[in-house]
Amino acid sequence: MNAEISTAELREVLAQGARLIDVREADEYAEAHISGAELMPLSTLPTSIASVGAGPVYVICKSGGRSAMACELMASEGIEATNVSGGMMSWLHEGFEAEFEQ
């Protein structure tokens, strides 16, 4: 089981410069994403995982399912990854800032 944090906790660690990886697809990311989040779709993660580095990283998706799978994959490669529980749905529900498609 990988570590998880809430979106409120994510907001705090991002303010301290934490690295966030968004594993949704490009069209989902374009609709709304957290400023500074790196797009790395789960569908391409097996071939792009080397670019993640050792971590620590925080991983987000729409609701927490894909990001949990991504964290499992990252952990199997020795990467310290933390899942964001509730994903972007929770982030937006909390009213936190996001960048939206123009």
N, CA, C and O atoms as a GROMACS GRO file, in nm:
protein
  408
    1MET      N    1   0.085  -0.120   0.000
    1MET     CA    2   0.000   0.000   0.000
    1MET      C    3   0.088   0.124   0.000
    1MET      O    4   0.177   0.138   0.084
    2ASN      N    5   0.063   0.211  -0.092
    2ASN     CA    6   0.140   0.335  -0.101
    2ASN      C    7   0.082   0.441  -0.010
    2ASN      O    8  -0.034   0.435   0.030
    3ALA      N    9   0.164   0.539   0.020
    3ALA     CA   10   0.120   0.651   0.101
    3ALA      C   11   0.016   0.732   0.025
    3ALA      O   12   0.017   0.738  -0.098
    4GLU      N   13  -0.075   0.793   0.099
    4GLU     CA   14  -0.177   0.880   0.041
    4GLU      C   15  -0.184   1.010   0.120
    4GLU      O   16  -0.159   1.012   0.240
    5ILE      N   17  -0.219   1.117   0.050
    5ILE     CA   18  -0.246   1.243   0.118
    5ILE      C   19  -0.376   1.300   0.063
    5ILE      O   20  -0.420   1.264  -0.046
    6SER      N   21  -0.435   1.389   0.140
    6SER     CA   22  -0.557   1.456   0.096
    6SER      C   23  -0.520   1.573   0.004
    6SER      O   24  -0.403   1.611  -0.004
    7THR      N   25  -0.619   1.629  -0.062
    7THR     CA   26  -0.591   1.745  -0.147
    7THR      C   27  -0.551   1.865  -0.062
    7THR      O   28  -0.472   1.948  -0.107
    8ALA      N   29  -0.605   1.876   0.058
    8ALA     CA   30  -0.565   1.987   0.147
    8ALA      C   31  -0.418   1.974   0.185
    8ALA      O   32  -0.346   2.073   0.189
    9GLU      N   33  -0.374   1.850   0.212
    9GLU     CA   34  -0.233   1.827   0.244
    9GLU      C   35  -0.146   1.853   0.121
    9GLU      O   36  -0.036   1.906   0.133
   10LEU      N   37  -0.196   1.815   0.004
   10LEU     CA   38  -0.122   1.839  -0.120
   10LEU      C   39  -0.098   1.988  -0.138
   10LEU      O   40   0.012   2.030  -0.174
   11ARG      N   41  -0.199   2.066  -0.114
   11ARG     CA   42  -0.187   2.212  -0.129
   11ARG      C   43  -0.072   2.264  -0.044
   11ARG      O   44   0.004   2.351  -0.088
   12GLU      N   45  -0.058   2.212   0.077
   12GLU     CA   46   0.050   2.255   0.166
   12GLU      C   47   0.187   2.215   0.114
   12GLU      O   48   0.279   2.296   0.114
   13VAL      N   49   0.202   2.090   0.067
   13VAL     CA   50   0.333   2.046   0.020
   13VAL      C   51   0.370   2.113  -0.112
   13VAL      O   52   0.488   2.136  -0.139
   14LEU      N   53   0.271   2.145  -0.196
   14LEU     CA   54   0.301   2.217  -0.320
   14LEU      C   55   0.353   2.357  -0.289
   14LEU      O   56   0.440   2.407  -0.360
   15ALA      N   57   0.301   2.418  -0.185
   15ALA     CA   58   0.348   2.551  -0.145
   15ALA      C   59   0.494   2.546  -0.101
   15ALA      O   60   0.564   2.648  -0.101
   16GLN      N   61   0.541   2.427  -0.064
   16GLN     CA   62   0.680   2.409  -0.023
   16GLN      C   63   0.767   2.358  -0.138
   16GLN      O   64   0.883   2.323  -0.117
   17GLY      N   65   0.710   2.355  -0.259
   17GLY     CA   66   0.788   2.318  -0.376
   17GLY      C   67   0.786   2.171  -0.415
   17GLY      O   68   0.872   2.127  -0.491
   18ALA      N   69   0.690   2.095  -0.366
   18ALA     CA   70   0.682   1.952  -0.400
   18ALA      C   71   0.655   1.933  -0.549
   18ALA      O   72   0.599   2.021  -0.615
   19ARG      N   73   0.695   1.817  -0.600
   19ARG     CA   74   0.676   1.783  -0.741
   19ARG      C   75   0.547   1.703  -0.758
   19ARG      O   76   0.524   1.605  -0.687
   20LEU      N   77   0.463   1.746  -0.851
   20LEU     CA   78   0.334   1.682  -0.876
   20LEU      C   79   0.329   1.628  -1.018
   20LEU      O   80   0.359   1.700  -1.114
   21ILE      N   81   0.291   1.502  -1.031
   21ILE     CA   82   0.274   1.439  -1.162
   21ILE      C   83   0.126   1.406  -1.181
   21ILE      O   84   0.064   1.343  -1.096
   22ASP      N   85   0.071   1.451  -1.293
   22ASP     CA   86  -0.069   1.428  -1.329
   22ASP      C   87  -0.072   1.315  -1.431
   22ASP      O   88  -0.017   1.329  -1.540
   23VAL      N   89  -0.135   1.204  -1.396
   23VAL     CA   90  -0.134   1.086  -1.484
   23VAL      C   91  -0.262   1.072  -1.568
   23VAL      O   92  -0.286   0.966  -1.625
   24ARG      N   93  -0.342   1.178  -1.575
   24ARG     CA   94  -0.459   1.174  -1.663
   24ARG      C   95  -0.413   1.190  -1.808
   24ARG      O   96  -0.295   1.216  -1.834
   25GLU      N   97  -0.505   1.175  -1.900
   25GLU     CA   98  -0.473   1.193  -2.042
   25GLU      C   99  -0.465   1.342  -2.074
   25GLU      O  100  -0.515   1.426  -1.999
   26ALA      N  101  -0.402   1.374  -2.186
   26ALA     CA  102  -0.377   1.514  -2.224
   26ALA      C  103  -0.504   1.598  -2.232
   26ALA      O  104  -0.503   1.714  -2.192
   27ASP      N  105  -0.613   1.540  -2.283
   27ASP     CA  106  -0.737   1.618  -2.295
   27ASP      C  107  -0.794   1.652  -2.157
   27ASP      O  108  -0.847   1.761  -2.138
   28GLU      N  109  -0.782   1.560  -2.062
   28GLU     CA  110  -0.830   1.586  -1.926
   28GLU      C  111  -0.744   1.694  -1.860
   28GLU      O  112  -0.796   1.784  -1.793
   29TYR      N  113  -0.614   1.684  -1.880
   29TYR     CA  114  -0.519   1.781  -1.824
   29TYR      C  115  -0.548   1.920  -1.880
   29TYR      O  116  -0.543   2.018  -1.806
   30ALA      N  117  -0.578   1.927  -2.010
   30ALA     CA  118  -0.605   2.056  -2.074
   30ALA      C  119  -0.730   2.122  -2.016
   30ALA      O  120  -0.736   2.244  -2.004
   31GLU      N  121  -0.830   2.042  -1.981
   31GLU     CA  122  -0.954   2.097  -1.925
   31GLU      C  123  -0.930   2.170  -1.795
   31GLU      O  124  -0.982   2.280  -1.775
   32ALA      N  125  -0.852   2.110  -1.705
   32ALA     CA  126  -0.821   2.171  -1.576
   32ALA      C  127  -0.706   2.095  -1.512
   32ALA      O  128  -0.707   1.972  -1.506
   33HIS      N  129  -0.606   2.170  -1.465
   33HIS     CA  130  -0.494   2.106  -1.395
   33HIS      C  131  -0.436   2.202  -1.291
   33HIS      O  132  -0.462   2.322  -1.294
   34ILE      N  133  -0.360   2.147  -1.202
   34ILE     CA  134  -0.295   2.226  -1.098
   34ILE      C  135  -0.170   2.289  -1.158
   34ILE      O  136  -0.092   2.222  -1.225
   35SER      N  137  -0.152   2.416  -1.132
   35SER     CA  138  -0.036   2.488  -1.184
   35SER      C  139   0.092   2.417  -1.142
   35SER      O  140   0.112   2.385  -1.025
   36GLY      N  141   0.179   2.393  -1.240
   36GLY     CA  142   0.307   2.328  -1.213
   36GLY      C  143   0.305   2.177  -1.223
   36GLY      O  144   0.410   2.114  -1.218
   37ALA      N  145   0.186   2.118  -1.237
   37ALA     CA  146   0.177   1.972  -1.248
   37ALA      C  147   0.237   1.926  -1.380
   37ALA      O  148   0.215   1.989  -1.484
   38GLU      N  149   0.314   1.818  -1.375
   38GLU     CA  150   0.375   1.762  -1.495
   38GLU      C  151   0.282   1.655  -1.552
   38GLU      O  152   0.243   1.562  -1.481
   39LEU      N  153   0.247   1.668  -1.679
   39LEU     CA  154   0.161   1.569  -1.744
   39LEU      C  155   0.243   1.445  -1.781
   39LEU      O  156   0.342   1.455  -1.854
   40MET      N  157   0.202   1.330  -1.730
   40MET     CA  158   0.266   1.203  -1.762
   40MET      C  159   0.156   1.096  -1.758
   40MET      O  160   0.142   1.025  -1.658
   41PRO      N  161   0.077   1.084  -1.867
   41PRO     CA  162  -0.037   0.993  -1.867
   41PRO      C  163   0.000   0.850  -1.825
   41PRO      O  164   0.106   0.799  -1.862
   42LEU      N  165  -0.088   0.789  -1.748
   42LEU     CA  166  -0.066   0.651  -1.705
   42LEU      C  167  -0.041   0.561  -1.824
   42LEU      O  168   0.039   0.467  -1.816
   43SER      N  169  -0.108   0.588  -1.936
   43SER     CA  170  -0.092   0.505  -2.056
   43SER      C  171   0.050   0.508  -2.112
   43SER      O  172   0.090   0.415  -2.182
   44THR      N  173   0.126   0.613  -2.082
   44THR     CA  174   0.264   0.623  -2.131
   44THR      C  175   0.367   0.603  -2.020
   44THR      O  176   0.487   0.603  -2.047
   45LEU      N  177   0.321   0.586  -1.897
   45LEU     CA  178   0.413   0.579  -1.784
   45LEU      C  179   0.518   0.468  -1.796
   45LEU      O  180   0.634   0.492  -1.762
   46PRO      N  181   0.482   0.348  -1.842
   46PRO     CA  182   0.586   0.244  -1.850
   46PRO      C  183   0.707   0.285  -1.935
   46PRO      O  184   0.818   0.240  -1.907
   47THR      N  185   0.686   0.368  -2.036
   47THR     CA  186   0.799   0.410  -2.120
   47THR      C  187   0.861   0.542  -2.076
   47THR      O  188   0.971   0.576  -2.119
   48SER      N  189   0.792   0.617  -1.990
   48SER     CA  190   0.844   0.747  -1.946
   48SER      C  191   0.887   0.749  -1.800
   48SER      O  192   0.930   0.852  -1.750
   49ILE      N  193   0.876   0.635  -1.732
   49ILE     CA  194   0.901   0.632  -1.588
   49ILE      C  195   1.044   0.670  -1.551
   49ILE      O  196   1.068   0.722  -1.442
   50ALA      N  197   1.139   0.645  -1.640
   50ALA     CA  198   1.278   0.679  -1.611
   50ALA      C  199   1.296   0.828  -1.588
   50ALA      O  200   1.388   0.870  -1.516
   51SER      N  201   1.210   0.910  -1.648
   51SER     CA  202   1.222   1.056  -1.633
   51SER      C  203   1.169   1.106  -1.499
   51SER      O  204   1.184   1.223  -1.466
   52VAL      N  205   1.106   1.017  -1.422
   52VAL     CA  206   1.052   1.058  -1.292
   52VAL      C  207   1.163   1.084  -1.192
   52VAL      O  208   1.154   1.178  -1.113
   53GLY      N  209   1.267   1.002  -1.193
   53GLY     CA  210   1.373   1.016  -1.094
   53GLY      C  211   1.335   0.941  -0.967
   53GLY      O  212   1.240   0.863  -0.966
   54ALA      N  213   1.408   0.965  -0.859
   54ALA     CA  214   1.389   0.890  -0.736
   54ALA      C  215   1.272   0.938  -0.652
   54ALA      O  216   1.223   0.865  -0.565
   55GLY      N  217   1.227   1.059  -0.676
   55GLY     CA  218   1.120   1.115  -0.594
   55GLY      C  219   1.179   1.198  -0.482
   55GLY      O  220   1.300   1.223  -0.482
   56PRO      N  221   1.101   1.242  -0.388
   56PRO     CA  222   0.960   1.210  -0.376
   56PRO      C  223   0.874   1.286  -0.478
   56PRO      O  224   0.905   1.398  -0.516
   57VAL      N  225   0.766   1.222  -0.519
   57VAL     CA  226   0.669   1.285  -0.608
   57VAL      C  227   0.530   1.258  -0.553
   57VAL      O  228   0.507   1.161  -0.481
   58TYR      N  229   0.438   1.345  -0.590
   58TYR     CA  230   0.297   1.329  -0.558
   58TYR      C  231   0.226   1.305  -0.690
   58TYR      O  232   0.260   1.367  -0.790
   59VAL      N  233   0.129   1.214  -0.690
   59VAL     CA  234   0.066   1.170  -0.814
   59VAL      C  235  -0.085   1.190  -0.805
   59VAL      O  236  -0.149   1.149  -0.709
   60ILE      N  237  -0.140   1.256  -0.909
   60ILE     CA  238  -0.283   1.288  -0.911
   60ILE      C  239  -0.346   1.242  -1.041
   60ILE      O  240  -0.280   1.235  -1.145
   61CYS      N  241  -0.476   1.210  -1.034
   61CYS     CA  242  -0.556   1.180  -1.154
   61CYS      C  243  -0.693   1.243  -1.133
   61CYS      O  244  -0.704   1.342  -1.062
   62LYS      N  245  -0.796   1.188  -1.191
   62LYS     CA  246  -0.930   1.246  -1.174
   62LYS      C  247  -0.986   1.220  -1.035
   62LYS      O  248  -1.036   1.312  -0.970
   63SER      N  249  -0.978   1.094  -0.989
   63SER     CA  250  -1.039   1.061  -0.860
   63SER      C  251  -0.951   0.980  -0.765
   63SER      O  252  -0.988   0.958  -0.650
   64GLY      N  253  -0.836   0.935  -0.811
   64GLY     CA  254  -0.744   0.862  -0.725
   64GLY      C  255  -0.712   0.720  -0.768
   64GLY      O  256  -0.620   0.659  -0.714
   65GLY      N  257  -0.786   0.667  -0.865
   65GLY     CA  258  -0.764   0.530  -0.910
   65GLY      C  259  -0.641   0.512  -0.996
   65GLY      O  260  -0.555   0.428  -0.966
   66ARG      N  261  -0.631   0.590  -1.103
   66ARG     CA  262  -0.514   0.579  -1.191
   66ARG      C  263  -0.387   0.621  -1.120
   66ARG      O  264  -0.280   0.563  -1.142
   67SER      N  265  -0.398   0.723  -1.034
   67SER     CA  266  -0.279   0.768  -0.962
   67SER      C  267  -0.231   0.660  -0.865
   67SER      O  268  -0.111   0.646  -0.843
   68ALA      N  269  -0.323   0.584  -0.806
   68ALA     CA  270  -0.284   0.473  -0.718
   68ALA      C  271  -0.208   0.367  -0.798
   68ALA      O  272  -0.107   0.314  -0.751
   69MET      N  273  -0.256   0.336  -0.920
   69MET     CA  274  -0.185   0.240  -1.006
   69MET      C  275  -0.047   0.293  -1.044
   69MET      O  276   0.050   0.218  -1.046
   70ALA      N  277  -0.040   0.423  -1.074
   70ALA     CA  278   0.088   0.484  -1.110
   70ALA      C  279   0.185   0.477  -0.993
   70ALA      O  280   0.304   0.451  -1.012
   71CYS      N  281   0.135   0.500  -0.872
   71CYS     CA  282   0.221   0.493  -0.753
   71CYS      C  283   0.275   0.352  -0.733
   71CYS      O  284   0.391   0.334  -0.696
   72GLU      N  285   0.191   0.251  -0.758
   72GLU     CA  286   0.236   0.111  -0.749
   72GLU      C  287   0.349   0.085  -0.847
   72GLU      O  288   0.450   0.025  -0.813
   73LEU      N  289   0.331   0.132  -0.971
   73LEU     CA  290   0.433   0.113  -1.074
   73LEU      C  291   0.562   0.186  -1.035
   73LEU      O  292   0.671   0.130  -1.049
   74MET      N  293   0.548   0.309  -0.987
   74MET     CA  294   0.666   0.385  -0.946
   74MET      C  295   0.737   0.318  -0.829
   74MET      O  296   0.860   0.310  -0.827
   75ALA      N  297   0.660   0.269  -0.731
   75ALA     CA  298   0.720   0.202  -0.616
   75ALA      C  299   0.798   0.078  -0.659
   75ALA      O  300   0.903   0.048  -0.603
   76SER      N  301   0.747   0.007  -0.761
   76SER     CA  302   0.816  -0.112  -0.810
   76SER      C  303   0.950  -0.077  -0.874
   76SER      O  304   1.037  -0.163  -0.890
   77GLU      N  305   0.966   0.050  -0.912
   77GLU     CA  306   1.090   0.100  -0.971
   77GLU      C  307   1.175   0.174  -0.868
   77GLU      O  308   1.276   0.234  -0.902
   78GLY      N  309   1.132   0.169  -0.741
   78GLY     CA  310   1.209   0.233  -0.634
   78GLY      C  311   1.186   0.382  -0.619
   78GLY      O  312   1.265   0.451  -0.555
   79ILE      N  313   1.077   0.432  -0.678
   79ILE     CA  314   1.046   0.575  -0.672
   79ILE      C  315   0.953   0.602  -0.554
   79ILE      O  316   0.853   0.532  -0.536
   80GLU      N  317   0.986   0.702  -0.473
   80GLU     CA  318   0.901   0.741  -0.361
   80GLU      C  319   0.784   0.823  -0.415
   80GLU      O  320   0.802   0.939  -0.453
   81ALA      N  321   0.666   0.764  -0.419
   81ALA     CA  322   0.548   0.829  -0.477
   81ALA      C  323   0.431   0.823  -0.379
   81ALA      O  324   0.408   0.722  -0.314
   82THR      N  325   0.359   0.934  -0.370
   82THR     CA  326   0.244   0.945  -0.281
   82THR      C  327   0.119   0.976  -0.363
   82THR      O  328   0.119   1.068  -0.444
   83ASN      N  329   0.014   0.898  -0.342
   83ASN     CA  330  -0.112   0.915  -0.413
   83ASN      C  331  -0.193   1.029  -0.352
   83ASN      O  332  -0.199   1.044  -0.229
   84VAL      N  333  -0.257   1.109  -0.437
   84VAL     CA  334  -0.346   1.215  -0.391
   84VAL      C  335  -0.488   1.159  -0.389
   84VAL      O  336  -0.549   1.137  -0.494
   85SER      N  337  -0.539   1.136  -0.270
   85SER     CA  338  -0.672   1.078  -0.251
   85SER      C  339  -0.779   1.175  -0.302
   85SER      O  340  -0.779   1.294  -0.267
   86GLY      N  341  -0.871   1.124  -0.383
   86GLY     CA  342  -0.980   1.206  -0.435
   86GLY      C  343  -0.948   1.280  -0.563
   86GLY      O  344  -1.038   1.327  -0.632
   87GLY      N  345  -0.820   1.291  -0.597
   87GLY     CA  346  -0.776   1.349  -0.723
   87GLY      C  347  -0.826   1.490  -0.752
   87GLY      O  348  -0.857   1.567  -0.662
   88MET      N  349  -0.833   1.520  -0.881
   88MET     CA  350  -0.875   1.654  -0.924
   88MET      C  351  -1.020   1.683  -0.885
   88MET      O  352  -1.055   1.798  -0.862
   89MET      N  353  -1.103   1.580  -0.878
   89MET     CA  354  -1.242   1.603  -0.837
   89MET      C  355  -1.245   1.664  -0.697
   89MET      O  356  -1.319   1.759  -0.672
   90SER      N  357  -1.166   1.610  -0.607
   90SER     CA  358  -1.159   1.662  -0.471
   90SER      C  359  -1.095   1.800  -0.468
   90SER      O  360  -1.142   1.890  -0.398
   91TRP      N  361  -0.986   1.818  -0.546
   91TRP     CA  362  -0.916   1.947  -0.551
   91TRP      C  363  -1.011   2.058  -0.592
   91TRP      O  364  -1.016   2.164  -0.529
   92LEU      N  365  -1.087   2.034  -0.699
   92LEU     CA  366  -1.181   2.134  -0.749
   92LEU      C  367  -1.299   2.152  -0.653
   92LEU      O  368  -1.347   2.264  -0.635
   93HIS      N  369  -1.345   2.043  -0.593
   93HIS     CA  370  -1.455   2.051  -0.496
   93HIS      C  371  -1.416   2.138  -0.377
   93HIS      O  372  -1.500   2.210  -0.321
   94GLU      N  373  -1.289   2.131  -0.338
   94GLU     CA  374  -1.240   2.212  -0.226
   94GLU      C  375  -1.227   2.360  -0.265
   94GLU      O  376  -1.211   2.446  -0.178
   95GLY      N  377  -1.236   2.388  -0.395
   95GLY     CA  378  -1.225   2.526  -0.441
   95GLY      C  379  -1.083   2.575  -0.455
   95GLY      O  380  -1.059   2.696  -0.461
   96PHE      N  381  -0.987   2.482  -0.461
   96PHE     CA  382  -0.847   2.520  -0.476
   96PHE      C  383  -0.820   2.566  -0.620
   96PHE      O  384  -0.893   2.530  -0.712
   97GLU      N  385  -0.716   2.646  -0.637
   97GLU     CA  386  -0.685   2.704  -0.768
   97GLU      C  387  -0.642   2.600  -0.870
   97GLU      O  388  -0.571   2.505  -0.838
   98ALA      N  389  -0.688   2.620  -0.992
   98ALA     CA  390  -0.650   2.534  -1.103
   98ALA      C  391  -0.641   2.619  -1.228
   98ALA      O  392  -0.696   2.729  -1.235
   99GLU      N  393  -0.569   2.567  -1.327
   99GLU     CA  394  -0.561   2.634  -1.457
   99GLU      C  395  -0.661   2.565  -1.548
   99GLU      O  396  -0.662   2.442  -1.560
  100PHE      N  397  -0.745   2.645  -1.613
  100PHE     CA  398  -0.850   2.591  -1.699
  100PHE      C  399  -0.822   2.623  -1.845
  100PHE      O  400  -0.756   2.722  -1.877
  101GLU      N  401  -0.873   2.537  -1.933
  101GLU     CA  402  -0.860   2.554  -2.077
  101GLU      C  403  -0.918   2.690  -2.116
  101GLU      O  404  -1.026   2.728  -2.070
  102GLN      N  405  -0.847   2.761  -2.201
  102GLN     CA  406  -0.893   2.893  -2.245
  102GLN      C  407  -0.990   2.882  -2.360
  102GLN      O  408  -1.039   2.983  -2.410
   0.00000   0.00000   0.00000
